[in-house]
Amino acid sequence: MPARSRSLPDVAGHWVELRGHAVVVNGALRELPPNGMSLLRAVVRRPARIASRAELLAALPGRGVDENAVETAMARLRAALGNPTLAQAVMKRGYRLALDPAAEPVPLGGHCLHGDVL
């Protein structure tokens, strides 16, 4: 059975692990709403890259047409994570994970640390 978790070693100085429909931040389980989890998975798939608002909008359930839905969902995600610095806004471009460049590398291409595809 494939692993359903993915660990990110250093996101803004925090240990983050995605588990099914929840996320663990520094050992504390955080329940995320579906829109928030969709956005988090979208930025985790390519952690070193900025996800545009259009990409994030396409990742939301229901595939809305208003980019304000991304802003609202991202604000709720940041609040649910308990730390707004984990997901960085990049002015006029989108969002990215606040990865520490000195941390161990996170695999790109949508593969988790155990080799399973997200």
C-alpha positions in Angstrom: 0.0 0.0 0.0 1.5 3.4 -1.0 2.5 5.8 1.8 0.0 8.6 2.2 2.4 11.1 3.8 5.0 13.4 2.6 7.5 15.2 4.8 9.0 18.6 4.0 12.2 19.1 6.1 12.2 22.9 6.5 9.4 25.2 5.6 10.0 28.6 7.2 11.8 26.8 10.0 9.1 24.3 10.6 8.7 20.5 9.9 5.7 19.9 7.7 4.2 16.6 6.8 1.1 16.0 4.6 -1.1 13.1 5.7 -4.2 12.3 3.7 -6.5 15.2 4.3 -4.6 16.8 7.1 -1.1 18.3 7.7 1.2 18.0 10.7 3.2 21.1 11.5 6.0 20.6 14.1 4.1 17.5 15.5 0.7 19.2 15.8 -2.1 17.8 13.6 -3.9 20.5 11.6 -7.2 19.8 9.9 -7.5 21.6 6.6 -10.5 22.4 4.5 -10.7 20.8 1.1 -9.8 24.0 -0.7 -6.8 24.6 1.6 -5.5 21.0 1.1 -5.9 21.4 -2.7 -3.8 24.6 -2.6 -1.2 23.1 -0.3 -0.8 20.0 -2.5 -0.5 22.2 -5.6 2.5 24.2 -4.1 4.1 21.0 -2.6 4.1 19.2 -6.0 6.8 21.7 -7.2 8.1 23.2 -4.0 11.0 25.2 -5.5 8.6 27.0 -8.0 6.0 29.7 -7.8 2.5 28.5 -8.4 0.5 31.1 -10.4 -2.9 32.2 -9.2 -4.3 30.6 -12.4 -2.6 27.2 -11.6 -4.0 27.4 -8.1 -7.4 28.3 -9.3 -7.4 25.2 -11.5 -6.4 23.1 -8.5 -9.4 24.2 -6.5 -12.4 21.9 -6.3 -15.1 23.1 -8.7 -12.6 25.0 -10.8 -13.8 28.5 -10.3 -13.2 31.4 -12.6 -12.5 34.2 -10.0 -8.9 34.4 -8.8 -10.3 36.0 -5.6 -11.3 32.4 -4.7 -7.5 31.6 -4.5 -6.8 34.6 -2.2 -9.7 33.6 0.1 -8.7 29.9 0.1 -5.0 30.8 0.7 -5.9 33.1 3.6 -7.9 30.2 5.2 -5.1 27.8 4.5 -2.5 30.0 6.2 -4.8 30.5 9.2 -5.4 26.7 9.4 -1.7 26.0 9.3 -1.2 28.2 12.3 1.6 30.1 10.7 1.1 32.4 7.7 4.7 32.4 6.7 4.6 28.8 5.5 3.1 29.8 2.2 4.6 32.9 0.8 2.8 35.3 -1.5 5.0 36.4 -4.4 3.7 39.8 -5.6 1.8 39.7 -8.9 3.0 36.1 -9.5 1.4 33.6 -7.1 2.5 31.6 -4.1 5.3 29.2 -3.1 6.4 27.2 0.0 8.8 29.1 2.2 11.6 26.5 1.8 14.9 27.0 3.5 17.5 26.7 0.8 20.0 25.1 3.2 17.6 22.3 4.1 17.9 18.8 2.5 16.5 18.8 -1.0 12.8 18.0 -1.6 12.2 15.9 -4.7 10.5 17.6 -7.6 8.0 16.3 -10.1 5.2 15.3 -7.7 7.0 12.4 -6.0 7.0 12.0 -2.3 10.1 11.1 -0.3 9.1 7.4 -0.3 8.9 7.3 -4.1 5.1 7.4 -4.4 3.3 9.9 -6.6 1.2 12.4 -4.8 
